[in-house]
């Protein structure tokens, strides 16, 4: 069995997650208390929230934009219609 190395929702590498993870497949920013923190189903909105979070953590804006683009390929979002 292969160990997951990144979140199935936002693709953040688990070794960068400084919070306490409650799930084997989701990071502490996406999943807490047995549920997703983002309750909506809009990929575009989720990407905007992720971008804001990265901006608050002073992550380079170009790196943040690339990471947010990649979120559309995460298992949680793969089948959404608004993958842009």
C-alpha positions as CSV (number, residue, x, y, z in Angstrom):
1,X,0.0,0.0,0.0
2,X,1.3,3.4,-1.0
3,X,1.3,6.2,1.6
4,X,-0.4,9.5,0.5
5,X,2.0,12.4,0.3
6,X,-0.4,15.2,-0.3
7,X,-4.0,16.3,0.4
8,X,-6.8,15.0,-1.8
9,X,-8.5,18.3,-1.7
10,X,-5.8,21.0,-2.1
11,X,-2.7,18.9,-3.0
12,X,-0.7,20.5,-0.2
13,X,2.2,18.2,0.7
14,X,1.6,16.7,4.1
15,X,5.2,17.5,5.2
16,X,4.2,21.2,4.9
17,X,1.1,20.8,7.1
18,X,2.0,22.1,10.5
19,X,-1.5,21.5,11.9
20,X,-2.9,18.3,13.4
21,X,-4.3,16.1,10.7
22,X,-7.4,14.1,11.4
23,X,-7.4,12.3,8.1
24,X,-5.0,10.1,6.1
25,X,-6.0,11.8,2.9
26,X,-6.8,15.4,3.8
27,X,-4.7,18.2,5.4
28,X,-5.6,20.1,8.5
29,X,-6.6,23.2,6.5
30,X,-9.2,21.2,4.5
31,X,-10.6,18.8,7.1
32,X,-11.4,19.3,10.8
33,X,-13.8,17.7,13.2
34,X,-14.8,15.0,10.7
35,X,-15.9,17.4,8.0
36,X,-14.5,19.7,5.2
37,X,-13.9,23.3,6.3
38,X,-15.1,24.5,2.9
39,X,-18.7,23.4,2.7
40,X,-19.4,24.6,-0.8
41,X,-18.9,22.8,-4.1
42,X,-17.4,25.6,-6.2
43,X,-13.9,24.9,-7.3
44,X,-13.4,28.5,-8.3
45,X,-14.4,29.7,-4.8
46,X,-12.2,27.1,-3.1
47,X,-9.2,28.2,-5.2
48,X,-9.8,31.8,-4.2
49,X,-9.9,30.8,-0.5
50,X,-6.7,28.8,-0.9
51,X,-5.0,31.7,-2.7
52,X,-6.0,34.1,0.2
53,X,-4.6,31.6,2.7
54,X,-1.3,31.4,0.9
55,X,-1.2,35.2,0.5
56,X,-1.7,35.5,4.3
57,X,1.3,33.1,4.8
58,X,3.4,35.3,2.5
59,X,3.8,32.6,-0.2
60,X,5.0,34.1,-3.5
61,X,2.0,35.1,-5.6
62,X,3.2,33.3,-8.7
63,X,3.8,30.1,-6.8
64,X,0.4,30.5,-5.1
65,X,-1.3,30.9,-8.5
66,X,0.4,27.8,-9.8
67,X,-0.7,25.8,-6.8
68,X,-4.2,27.0,-7.1
69,X,-4.4,26.0,-10.7
70,X,-3.2,22.5,-9.8
71,X,-6.0,22.1,-7.2
72,X,-8.4,21.3,-10.1
73,X,-6.5,18.1,-10.5
74,X,-6.9,16.9,-6.9
75,X,-9.1,13.8,-6.4
76,X,-11.8,15.8,-4.6
77,X,-12.2,18.2,-7.5
78,X,-11.4,16.1,-10.6
79,X,-15.0,15.6,-11.7
80,X,-16.2,19.2,-11.1
81,X,-17.5,21.1,-14.1
82,X,-15.8,24.4,-13.2
83,X,-12.2,23.1,-13.3
84,X,-10.9,26.3,-14.8
